[in-house]
């Protein structure tokens, strides 16, 4: 089983608050300790993108995706 599929957990739609520690990458579910045990820590800490940078980042990503798509079409 590839690593990416292994870390994906199909959960029913549950209105639960997940608490993610940015420093350690650990994820906890305060209302369900049973779930907490099944949630693996993130492989690397999350980075928080301030709202004003989000638009810039998504623009850059769109340009990058377009460039990659064009390169793929040329092959």
Biopython code that builds the backbone (N, CA, C, O; Angstrom):
import numpy as np
from Bio.PDB.StructureBuilder import StructureBuilder

atoms = [
    (1, "UNK", "N", (0.848, -1.191, 0.000)),
    (1, "UNK", "CA", (0.000, 0.000, 0.000)),
    (1, "UNK", "C", (0.891, 1.253, 0.000)),
    (1, "UNK", "O", (1.748, 1.391, 0.873)),
    (2, "UNK", "N", (0.704, 2.160, -0.960)),
    (2, "UNK", "CA", (1.536, 3.381, -0.997)),
    (2, "UNK", "C", (1.348, 4.214, 0.265)),
    (2, "UNK", "O", (0.285, 4.200, 0.885)),
    (3, "UNK", "N", (2.384, 4.929, 0.628)),
    (3, "UNK", "CA", (2.377, 5.727, 1.856)),
    (3, "UNK", "C", (1.213, 6.718, 1.889)),
    (3, "UNK", "O", (0.591, 6.905, 2.934)),
    (4, "UNK", "N", (0.909, 7.363, 0.732)),
    (4, "UNK", "CA", (-0.147, 8.374, 0.716)),
    (4, "UNK", "C", (-1.501, 7.763, 1.050)),
    (4, "UNK", "O", (-2.272, 8.340, 1.816)),
    (5, "UNK", "N", (-1.794, 6.589, 0.473)),
    (5, "UNK", "CA", (-3.082, 5.960, 0.738)),
    (5, "UNK", "C", (-3.181, 5.537, 2.198)),
    (5, "UNK", "O", (-4.249, 5.604, 2.807)),
    (6, "UNK", "N", (-2.059, 5.103, 2.746)),
    (6, "UNK", "CA", (-2.040, 4.632, 4.123)),
    (6, "UNK", "C", (-2.425, 5.749, 5.104)),
    (6, "UNK", "O", (-3.077, 5.491, 6.115)),
    (7, "UNK", "N", (-2.021, 6.985, 4.800)),
    (7, "UNK", "CA", (-2.276, 8.077, 5.735)),
    (7, "UNK", "C", (-3.667, 8.688, 5.551)),
    (7, "UNK", "O", (-4.055, 9.585, 6.299)),
    (8, "UNK", "N", (-4.420, 8.200, 4.552)),
    (8, "UNK", "CA", (-5.762, 8.724, 4.337)),
    (8, "UNK", "C", (-6.755, 7.889, 5.129)),
    (8, "UNK", "O", (-6.797, 6.666, 4.993)),
    (9, "UNK", "N", (-7.546, 8.549, 5.949)),
    (9, "UNK", "CA", (-8.515, 7.834, 6.769)),
    (9, "UNK", "C", (-9.908, 8.300, 6.374)),
    (9, "UNK", "O", (-10.238, 9.476, 6.523)),
    (10, "UNK", "N", (-10.723, 7.382, 5.873)),
    (10, "UNK", "CA", (-12.090, 7.735, 5.483)),
    (10, "UNK", "C", (-12.944, 7.789, 6.755)),
    (10, "UNK", "O", (-13.173, 6.772, 7.409)),
    (11, "UNK", "N", (-13.401, 8.982, 7.084)),
    (11, "UNK", "CA", (-14.220, 9.149, 8.282)),
    (11, "UNK", "C", (-15.643, 9.503, 7.871)),
    (11, "UNK", "O", (-15.848, 10.196, 6.874)),
    (12, "UNK", "N", (-16.620, 9.034, 8.629)),
    (12, "UNK", "CA", (-17.984, 9.495, 8.357)),
    (12, "UNK", "C", (-18.039, 10.995, 8.651)),
    (12, "UNK", "O", (-17.191, 11.528, 9.367)),
    (13, "UNK", "N", (-19.031, 11.660, 8.097)),
    (13, "UNK", "CA", (-19.152, 13.090, 8.364)),
    (13, "UNK", "C", (-19.488, 13.287, 9.832)),
    (13, "UNK", "O", (-20.582, 12.950, 10.284)),
    (14, "UNK", "N", (-18.557, 13.824, 10.550)),
    (14, "UNK", "CA", (-18.740, 14.017, 11.981)),
    (14, "UNK", "C", (-18.384, 15.462, 12.292)),
    (14, "UNK", "O", (-17.329, 15.958, 11.896)),
    (15, "UNK", "N", (-19.279, 16.124, 13.006)),
    (15, "UNK", "CA", (-18.997, 17.505, 13.395)),
    (15, "UNK", "C", (-18.135, 17.464, 14.646)),
    (15, "UNK", "O", (-18.643, 17.590, 15.760)),
    (16, "UNK", "N", (-16.844, 17.290, 14.466)),
    (16, "UNK", "CA", (-15.948, 17.238, 15.615)),
    (16, "UNK", "C", (-14.804, 18.201, 15.369)),
    (16, "UNK", "O", (-14.373, 18.408, 14.235)),
    (17, "UNK", "N", (-14.330, 18.774, 16.436)),
    (17, "UNK", "CA", (-13.233, 19.720, 16.314)),
    (17, "UNK", "C", (-11.916, 18.974, 16.435)),
    (17, "UNK", "O", (-11.664, 18.295, 17.430)),
    (18, "UNK", "N", (-11.080, 19.106, 15.415)),
    (18, "UNK", "CA", (-9.754, 18.502, 15.484)),
    (18, "UNK", "C", (-8.778, 19.586, 15.899)),
    (18, "UNK", "O", (-8.799, 20.689, 15.354)),
    (19, "UNK", "N", (-7.931, 19.277, 16.853)),
    (19, "UNK", "CA", (-6.953, 20.244, 17.315)),
    (19, "UNK", "C", (-5.594, 19.814, 16.797)),
    (19, "UNK", "O", (-5.112, 18.728, 17.119)),
    (20, "UNK", "N", (-4.980, 20.667, 15.997)),
    (20, "UNK", "CA", (-3.691, 20.323, 15.416)),
    (20, "UNK", "C", (-2.612, 21.220, 16.010)),
    (20, "UNK", "O", (-2.708, 22.446, 15.961)),
    (21, "UNK", "N", (-1.593, 20.593, 16.567)),
    (21, "UNK", "CA", (-0.498, 21.373, 17.121)),
    (21, "UNK", "C", (0.463, 21.735, 15.998)),
    (21, "UNK", "O", (1.023, 20.853, 15.347)),
    (22, "UNK", "N", (0.654, 23.025, 15.772)),
    (22, "UNK", "CA", (1.533, 23.471, 14.689)),
    (22, "UNK", "C", (2.991, 23.131, 14.967)),
    (22, "UNK", "O", (3.759, 22.890, 14.037)),
    (23, "UNK", "N", (3.378, 23.111, 16.236)),
    (23, "UNK", "CA", (4.784, 22.843, 16.562)),
    (23, "UNK", "C", (5.136, 21.377, 16.325)),
    (23, "UNK", "O", (6.166, 21.065, 15.728)),
    (24, "UNK", "N", (4.271, 20.484, 16.799)),
    (24, "UNK", "CA", (4.623, 19.063, 16.750)),
    (24, "UNK", "C", (3.957, 18.315, 15.609)),
    (24, "UNK", "O", (4.405, 17.233, 15.230)),
    (25, "UNK", "N", (2.885, 18.885, 15.054)),
    (25, "UNK", "CA", (2.173, 18.191, 13.992)),
    (25, "UNK", "C", (1.221, 17.131, 14.514)),
    (25, "UNK", "O", (0.673, 16.356, 13.730)),
    (26, "UNK", "N", (1.010, 17.083, 15.843)),
    (26, "UNK", "CA", (0.092, 16.073, 16.370)),
    (26, "UNK", "C", (-1.352, 16.568, 16.249)),
    (26, "UNK", "O", (-1.632, 17.761, 16.371)),
    (27, "UNK", "N", (-2.248, 15.629, 16.009)),
    (27, "UNK", "CA", (-3.655, 15.981, 15.827)),
    (27, "UNK", "C", (-4.475, 15.293, 16.912)),
    (27, "UNK", "O", (-4.362, 14.083, 17.109)),
    (28, "UNK", "N", (-5.298, 16.062, 17.612)),
    (28, "UNK", "CA", (-6.146, 15.478, 18.645)),
    (28, "UNK", "C", (-7.608, 15.820, 18.411)),
    (28, "UNK", "O", (-7.941, 16.855, 17.833)),
    (29, "UNK", "N", (-8.450, 14.945, 18.862)),
    (29, "UNK", "CA", (-9.884, 15.156, 18.758)),
    (29, "UNK", "C", (-10.444, 15.128, 20.178)),
    (29, "UNK", "O", (-10.726, 14.053, 20.708)),
    (30, "UNK", "N", (-10.609, 16.303, 20.801)),
    (30, "UNK", "CA", (-10.995, 16.371, 22.212)),
    (30, "UNK", "C", (-12.292, 15.635, 22.529)),
    (30, "UNK", "O", (-12.414, 15.035, 23.597)),
    (31, "UNK", "N", (-13.262, 15.672, 21.618)),
    (31, "UNK", "CA", (-14.558, 15.074, 21.941)),
    (31, "UNK", "C", (-14.578, 13.568, 21.715)),
    (31, "UNK", "O", (-15.521, 12.897, 22.135)),
    (32, "UNK", "N", (-13.563, 13.029, 21.064)),
    (32, "UNK", "CA", (-13.539, 11.585, 20.844)),
    (32, "UNK", "C", (-12.120, 11.049, 20.965)),
    (32, "UNK", "O", (-11.342, 11.092, 20.011)),
    (33, "UNK", "N", (-11.796, 10.547, 22.141)),
    (33, "UNK", "CA", (-10.451, 10.012, 22.364)),
    (33, "UNK", "C", (-10.206, 8.782, 21.496)),
    (33, "UNK", "O", (-9.065, 8.476, 21.151)),
    (34, "UNK", "N", (-11.279, 8.083, 21.144)),
    (34, "UNK", "CA", (-11.157, 6.901, 20.293)),
    (34, "UNK", "C", (-10.582, 7.299, 18.924)),
    (34, "UNK", "O", (-9.761, 6.587, 18.345)),
    (35, "UNK", "N", (-11.039, 8.457, 18.427)),
    (35, "UNK", "CA", (-10.542, 8.953, 17.137)),
    (35, "UNK", "C", (-9.086, 9.393, 17.238)),
    (35, "UNK", "O", (-8.287, 9.126, 16.341)),
    (36, "UNK", "N", (-8.744, 10.070, 18.338)),
    (36, "UNK", "CA", (-7.387, 10.585, 18.505)),
    (36, "UNK", "C", (-6.353, 9.492, 18.304)),
    (36, "UNK", "O", (-5.315, 9.719, 17.681)),
    (37, "UNK", "N", (-6.634, 8.311, 18.827)),
    (37, "UNK", "CA", (-5.693, 7.206, 18.688)),
    (37, "UNK", "C", (-5.500, 6.760, 17.252)),
    (37, "UNK", "O", (-4.463, 6.188, 16.915)),
    (38, "UNK", "N", (-6.493, 7.014, 16.393)),
    (38, "UNK", "CA", (-6.407, 6.570, 15.004)),
    (38, "UNK", "C", (-5.805, 7.627, 14.084)),
    (38, "UNK", "O", (-5.451, 7.337, 12.941)),
    (39, "UNK", "N", (-5.692, 8.846, 14.587)),
    (39, "UNK", "CA", (-5.142, 9.925, 13.761)),
    (39, "UNK", "C", (-3.642, 9.990, 13.973)),
    (39, "UNK", "O", (-3.171, 10.205, 15.090)),
    (40, "UNK", "N", (-2.892, 9.801, 12.892)),
    (40, "UNK", "CA", (-1.432, 9.843, 13.012)),
    (40, "UNK", "C", (-0.965, 11.291, 13.058)),
    (40, "UNK", "O", (-1.635, 12.192, 12.552)),
    (41, "UNK", "N", (0.175, 11.496, 13.661)),
    (41, "UNK", "CA", (0.772, 12.830, 13.636)),
    (41, "UNK", "C", (1.161, 13.156, 12.199)),
    (41, "UNK", "O", (1.470, 12.264, 11.409)),
    (42, "UNK", "N", (1.142, 14.425, 11.878)),
    (42, "UNK", "CA", (1.546, 14.849, 10.540)),
    (42, "UNK", "C", (3.036, 14.615, 10.370)),
    (42, "UNK", "O", (3.806, 14.708, 11.325)),
    (43, "UNK", "N", (3.435, 14.308, 9.130)),
    (43, "UNK", "CA", (4.852, 14.031, 8.898)),
    (43, "UNK", "C", (5.701, 15.289, 9.063)),
    (43, "UNK", "O", (6.877, 15.206, 9.417)),
    (44, "UNK", "N", (5.101, 16.454, 8.807)),
    (44, "UNK", "CA", (5.824, 17.702, 9.045)),
    (44, "UNK", "C", (4.824, 18.722, 9.564)),
    (44, "UNK", "O", (3.644, 18.663, 9.221)),
    (45, "UNK", "N", (5.283, 19.651, 10.383)),
    (45, "UNK", "CA", (4.366, 20.658, 10.931)),
    (45, "UNK", "C", (3.693, 21.469, 9.822)),
    (45, "UNK", "O", (4.275, 21.694, 8.760)),
    (46, "UNK", "N", (2.484, 21.895, 10.080)),
    (46, "UNK", "CA", (1.758, 22.710, 9.113)),
    (46, "UNK", "C", (2.346, 24.113, 9.063)),
    (46, "UNK", "O", (2.890, 24.607, 10.050)),
    (47, "UNK", "N", (2.232, 24.741, 7.911)),
    (47, "UNK", "CA", (2.606, 26.151, 7.843)),
    (47, "UNK", "C", (1.310, 26.942, 7.711)),
    (47, "UNK", "O", (0.419, 26.575, 6.945)),
    (48, "UNK", "N", (1.221, 28.009, 8.452)),
    (48, "UNK", "CA", (0.017, 28.831, 8.413)),
    (48, "UNK", "C", (0.256, 29.977, 7.442)),
    (48, "UNK", "O", (1.228, 30.723, 7.563)),
    (49, "UNK", "N", (-0.649, 30.103, 6.475)),
    (49, "UNK", "CA", (-0.513, 31.168, 5.482)),
    (49, "UNK", "C", (-1.472, 32.292, 5.858)),
    (49, "UNK", "O", (-2.685, 32.087, 5.895)),
    (50, "UNK", "N", (-0.936, 33.480, 6.137)),
    (50, "UNK", "CA", (-1.812, 34.610, 6.463)),
    (50, "UNK", "C", (-2.756, 34.897, 5.293)),
    (50, "UNK", "O", (-2.367, 34.727, 4.137)),
    (51, "UNK", "N", (-3.995, 35.331, 5.574)),
    (51, "UNK", "CA", (-4.992, 35.534, 4.516)),
    (51, "UNK", "C", (-4.508, 36.385, 3.353)),
    (51, "UNK", "O", (-4.830, 36.086, 2.203)),
    (52, "UNK", "N", (-3.746, 37.432, 3.619)),
    (52, "UNK", "CA", (-3.335, 38.306, 2.516)),
    (52, "UNK", "C", (-2.369, 37.605, 1.568)),
    (52, "UNK", "O", (-2.266, 37.973, 0.398)),
    (53, "UNK", "N", (-1.661, 36.596, 2.071)),
    (53, "UNK", "CA", (-0.731, 35.869, 1.206)),
    (53, "UNK", "C", (-1.425, 34.768, 0.413)),
    (53, "UNK", "O", (-0.906, 34.306, -0.604)),
    (54, "UNK", "N", (-2.597, 34.350, 0.878)),
    (54, "UNK", "CA", (-3.283, 33.223, 0.232)),
    (54, "UNK", "C", (-3.551, 33.493, -1.236)),
    (54, "UNK", "O", (-3.318, 32.629, -2.082)),
    (55, "UNK", "N", (-4.044, 34.697, -1.549)),
    (55, "UNK", "CA", (-4.356, 35.036, -2.939)),
    (55, "UNK", "C", (-3.087, 34.991, -3.782)),
    (55, "UNK", "O", (-3.087, 34.465, -4.895)),
    (56, "UNK", "N", (-1.997, 35.553, -3.236)),
    (56, "UNK", "CA", (-0.725, 35.546, -3.965)),
    (56, "UNK", "C", (-0.253, 34.115, -4.195)),
    (56, "UNK", "O", (0.182, 33.764, -5.292)),
    (57, "UNK", "N", (-0.343, 33.299, -3.159)),
    (57, "UNK", "CA", (0.108, 31.914, -3.257)),
    (57, "UNK", "C", (-0.727, 31.163, -4.283)),
    (57, "UNK", "O", (-0.181, 30.429, -5.106)),
    (58, "UNK", "N", (-2.064, 31.340, -4.243)),
    (58, "UNK", "CA", (-2.894, 30.609, -5.194)),
    (58, "UNK", "C", (-2.647, 31.092, -6.620)),
    (58, "UNK", "O", (-2.747, 30.305, -7.561)),
    (59, "UNK", "N", (-2.321, 32.387, -6.793)),
    (59, "UNK", "CA", (-1.957, 32.893, -8.126)),
    (59, "UNK", "C", (-0.689, 32.220, -8.613)),
    (59, "UNK", "O", (-0.611, 31.773, -9.758)),
    (60, "UNK", "N", (0.314, 32.150, -7.732)),
    (60, "UNK", "CA", (1.582, 31.511, -8.093)),
    (60, "UNK", "C", (1.362, 30.044, -8.427)),
    (60, "UNK", "O", (1.938, 29.529, -9.385)),
    (61, "UNK", "N", (0.527, 29.366, -7.636)),
    (61, "UNK", "CA", (0.248, 27.952, -7.885)),
    (61, "UNK", "C", (-0.470, 27.770, -9.215)),
    (61, "UNK", "O", (-0.185, 26.825, -9.950)),
    (62, "UNK", "N", (-1.404, 28.673, -9.529)),
    (62, "UNK", "CA", (-2.134, 28.580, -10.794)),
    (62, "UNK", "C", (-1.163, 28.731, -11.968)),
    (62, "UNK", "O", (-1.248, 27.997, -12.953)),
    (63, "UNK", "N", (-0.237, 29.695, -11.851)),
    (63, "UNK", "CA", (0.765, 29.886, -12.908)),
    (63, "UNK", "C", (1.639, 28.650, -13.045)),
    (63, "UNK", "O", (1.936, 28.214, -14.158)),
    (64, "UNK", "N", (2.051, 28.084, -11.914)),
    (64, "UNK", "CA", (2.901, 26.891, -11.936)),
    (64, "UNK", "C", (2.153, 25.713, -12.565)),
    (64, "UNK", "O", (2.705, 24.990, -13.395)),
    (65, "UNK", "N", (0.892, 25.527, -12.162)),
    (65, "UNK", "CA", (0.086, 24.428, -12.709)),
    (65, "UNK", "C", (-0.078, 24.573, -14.217)),
    (65, "UNK", "O", (0.019, 23.596, -14.959)),
    (66, "UNK", "N", (-0.329, 25.801, -14.662)),
    (66, "UNK", "CA", (-0.491, 26.069, -16.096)),
    (66, "UNK", "C", (0.801, 25.734, -16.844)),
    (66, "UNK", "O", (0.772, 25.113, -17.907)),
    (67, "UNK", "N", (1.934, 26.153, -16.273)),
    (67, "UNK", "CA", (3.235, 25.884, -16.888)),
    (67, "UNK", "C", (3.471, 24.372, -16.984)),
    (67, "UNK", "O", (3.907, 23.872, -18.021)),
    (68, "UNK", "N", (3.181, 23.655, -15.903)),
    (68, "UNK", "CA", (3.358, 22.200, -15.896)),
    (68, "UNK", "C", (2.437, 21.531, -16.914)),
    (68, "UNK", "O", (2.831, 20.573, -17.579)),
    (69, "UNK", "N", (1.203, 22.044, -17.033)),
    (69, "UNK", "CA", (0.245, 21.468, -17.975)),
    (69, "UNK", "C", (0.731, 21.654, -19.411)),
    (69, "UNK", "O", (0.655, 20.734, -20.226)),
    (70, "UNK", "N", (1.232, 22.856, -19.712)),
    (70, "UNK", "CA", (1.744, 23.136, -21.051)),
    (70, "UNK", "C", (2.947, 22.253, -21.368)),
    (70, "UNK", "O", (3.068, 21.731, -22.477)),
    (71, "UNK", "N", (3.837, 22.089, -20.387)),
    (71, "UNK", "CA", (5.006, 21.224, -20.588)),
    (71, "UNK", "C", (4.575, 19.787, -20.849)),
    (71, "UNK", "O", (5.150, 19.105, -21.697)),
    (72, "UNK", "N", (3.562, 19.328, -20.120)),
    (72, "UNK", "CA", (3.072, 17.958, -20.293)),
    (72, "UNK", "C", (2.454, 17.772, -21.678)),
    (72, "UNK", "O", (2.602, 16.716, -22.293)),
    (73, "UNK", "N", (1.758, 18.808, -22.165)),
    (73, "UNK", "CA", (1.139, 18.724, -23.495)),
    (73, "UNK", "C", (2.188, 18.665, -24.593)),
    (73, "UNK", "O", (1.980, 18.017, -25.619)),
    (74, "UNK", "N", (3.311, 19.338, -24.384)),
    (74, "UNK", "CA", (4.362, 19.369, -25.407)),
    (74, "UNK", "C", (5.089, 18.036, -25.531)),
    (74, "UNK", "O", (5.657, 17.728, -26.579)),
    (75, "UNK", "N", (5.070, 17.246, -24.459)),
    (75, "UNK", "CA", (5.765, 15.957, -24.509)),
    (75, "UNK", "C", (5.046, 14.981, -25.405)),
    (75, "UNK", "O", (5.492, 13.844, -25.564)),
]
sb = StructureBuilder()
sb.init_structure("model")
sb.init_model(0)
sb.init_chain("A")
sb.init_seg("    ")
for serial, (resi, resn, name, xyz) in enumerate(atoms, 1):
    if name == "N":
        sb.init_residue(resn, " ", resi, " ")
    sb.init_atom(name, np.array(xyz, "f"), 0.0, 1.0, " ", f" {name:<3s}", serial, name[0])
structure = sb.get_structure()
